[in-house]
C-alpha cells in the first residue's frame, strides 16, 4: 500500500513476477521524470483507494507520468488524477485494462493513455490532451470498450511529421487495428485542425453504447514549410500527405480498405469545420441496427466501398456536401434512411457513377440538389419529385388512410429540393399522398428514377 505525499520523489518497482500496487490517498510529484515507474516484467495490478494524484516534470526525457513495462490492470473504488506535463499521461508497453468502479482523470501534453491495446470494462475515464497531433487514447493494436463512461477532449492542432513527411492530426480515440464498442457511454470532442473523434486504421465494430462525437476544427494543410489550420483552397491537386481533414468517425487509411460495421447503439456525430466528414469508411460500411444521426460540414456518411443498410434508423445531413455517399454499390435492404444534402450538385443520396443503387426494404427519404447515381434494381415503388421541408417536420407517404412510412426530419429546413421517397408496399403505377409537413402533393410511383439528375 502506498500512501502519503511527496513533492520531489517517485516510486519505482522492478522484478519478474506479477504484483499489486495499492494507491491509498497517495500524491506523488516528480518534477524531473516519471512519478510511478512499474518496471517489472510481470503484470501490474494497480488498485485505487481514496484520492490519488501523479504528476511528472519536464526536465528529463521520459515516456509518461505513469509507466508500465508490462500489462497494466487498473481497478478499485478510488480515484486517480494523472498529469503528463512532459509527454504521455499513462503509457504501458503492453495492454491496459480499466475495470468497473474506478474514477480516472488524465491531462497530458501528448497522448493521454498509450498502450499496445486497451480494454475498458467500466468506470469513469476522463482524458484531456492539448498537444499537436496528440491522441486521447492511442493503441498500437486494438481498443475494446465494454462499459463505463469515457470522455475525451483533444484540443491540439494538426502538425507536420518530419519523419514520415506527412501531416498528422489529433484523435480522441485511435487504434492501429480494430476498434470495438459493445457498450458504455462515450463522449469525444476534437477542436483542433484536422482533429478526429474515433479512428481505427483497420476495422471498427459498434454493437451498442451511447456515443457522441463532435469535431469543430478545420482542414489542416502543411507541406513542411507553410501551414494552415483552416485551409479553404482547392485540394484536388494536392498530395494526400499535405492535408488532414477533420472526421467524426474514420475507419481505414489511404492504404487500408477499412471495414465499419454498426449493429447497435445510439450514435450522434457532428462536424462543423471545413471539410469535416461525419462517418467515413475507406472500405465497406454496414449498418444493421441502432440509431445513427450525423450532421457534417462535408459528407455526412461516406464509404469508399459498398454501403449497406439492413436496419436501424439513419439520419445523414451534409450541410455543404452529400447526405450519404457510396463510392461502391449502395444496398438499402431495411430500416429507415433520411438523407439531406446541400444544394446545387450535392445530393441527399449519391452513388458513384460506375456503381449502382439497390432498394429492397428500406424506408427512404432523400432531399438535396439532386439524386445522383444509377439504379440497379428495386422491389418497391419509387417517387421522385421536388418540394420543400421545414426543420423538425414529419413527412409521410400514404396510400389512402394508410401511412406506408413516416419520417421525423432533422432540425434543418430545405427549400425546393429534389426528393426521392420509397417504402415497402409501394407499387409502380400507384398514386400516393406525400405530406412534407408544410405542403402535400399527389405523386405516382415507378420502378425507375424519373428525370431528377439520376442517371
Residue, then its C-alpha position, 0 to 999 in steps of 0.5 A: x500500500x502506498x500512501x502519503x505525499x511527496x513533492x520531489x520523489x517517485x516510486x519505482x518497482x522492478x522484478x519478474x513476477x506479477x504484483x499489486x500496487x495499492x494507491x491509498x490517498x497517495x500524491x506523488x510529484x516528480x518534477x524531473x521524470x516519471x512519478x510511478x515507474x512499474x518496471x517489472x516484467x510481470x503484470x501490474x495490478x494497480x488498485x485505487x483507494x481514496x484520492x490519488x494524484x501523479x504528476x511528472x516534470x519536464x526536465x528529463x526525457x521520459x515516456x509518461x507520468x505513469x509507466x508500465x513495462x508490462x500489462x497494466x490492470x487498473x481497478x478499485x473504488x478510488x480515484x486517480x488524477x494523472x498529469x503528463x506535463x512532459x509527454x504521455x499521461x499513462x503509457x504501458x508497453x503492453x495492454x491496459x485494462x480499466x475495470x468497473x468502479x474506478x474514477x480516472x482523470x488524465x491531462x497530458x501534453x501528448x497522448x493521454x493513455x498509450x498502450x499496445x491495446x486497451x480494454x475498458x470494462x467500466x468506470x469513469x475515464x476522463x482524458x484531456x490532451x492539448x498537444x499537436x497531433x496528440x491522441x486521447x487514447x492511442x493503441x498500437x493494436x486494438x481498443x475494446x470498450x465494454x462499459x463505463x463512461x469515457x470522455x475525451x477532449x483533444x484540443x491540439x492542432x494538426x502538425x507536420x511529421x518530419x519523419x514520415x513527411x506527412x501531416x498528422x492530426x489529433x484523435x480522441x480515440x485511435x487504434x492501429x487495428x480494430x476498434x470495438x464498442x459493445x457498450x458504455x457511454x462515450x463522449x469525444x470532442x476534437x477542436x483542433x485542425x484536422x482533429x478526429x473523434x474515433x479512428x481505427x486504421x483497420x476495422x471498427x465494430x459498434x454493437x451498442x453504447x451511447x456515443x457522441x462525437x463532435x469535431x469543430x476544427x478545420x482542414x489542416x494543410x502543411x507541406x513542411x514549410x507553410x501551414x494552415x489550420x483552416x485551409x479553404x483552397x482547392x485540394x484536388x491537386x494536392x498530395x494526400x500527405x499535405x492535408x488532414x481533414x477533420x472526421x467524426x468517425x474514420x475507419x481505414x487509411x489511404x492504404x487500408x480498405x477499412x471495414x465499419x460495421x454498426x449493429x447497435x447503439x445510439x450514435x450522434x456525430x457532428x462536424x462543423x469545420x471545413x471539410x469535416x466528414x461525419x462517418x467515413x469508411x475507406x472500405x465497406x460500411x454496414x449498418x444493421x441496427x441502432x440509431x445513427x444521426x450525423x450532421x457534417x460540414x462535408x459528407x455526412x456518411x461516406x464509404x469508399x466501398x459498398x454501403x449497406x443498410x439492413x436496419x436501424x434508423x439513419x439520419x445523414x445531413x451534409x450541410x455543404x456536401x452529400x447526405x450519404x455517399x457510396x463510392x461502391x454499390x449502395x444496398x438499402x435492404x431495411x430500416x429507415x434512411x433520411x438523407x439531406x444534402x446541400x444544394x446545387x450538385x450535392x445530393x441527399x443520396x449519391x452513388x458513384x457513377x460506375x456503381x449502382x443503387x439497390x432498394x429492397x426494404x428500406x424506408x427512404x427519404x432523400x432531399x438535396x440538389x439532386x439524386x445522383x447515381x444509377x439504379x440497379x434494381x428495386x422491389x418497391x415503388x419509387x417517387x421522385x419529385x421536388x418540394x420543400x421541408x421545414x426543420x423538425x417536420x414529419x413527412x409521410x407517404x400514404x396510400x389512402x388512410x394508410x401511412x406506408x412510412x413516416x419520417x421525423x426530419x432533422x432540425x434543418x429546413x430545405x427549400x425546393x429540393x429534389x426528393x426521392x421517397x420509397x417504402x415497402x408496399x409501394x407499387x409502380x403505377x400507384x398514386x400516393x399522398x406525400x405530406x412534407x409537413x408544410x405542403x402535400x402533393x399527389x405523386x405516382x410511383x415507378x420502378x425507375x428514377x424519373x428525370x431528377x439528375x439520376x442517371 
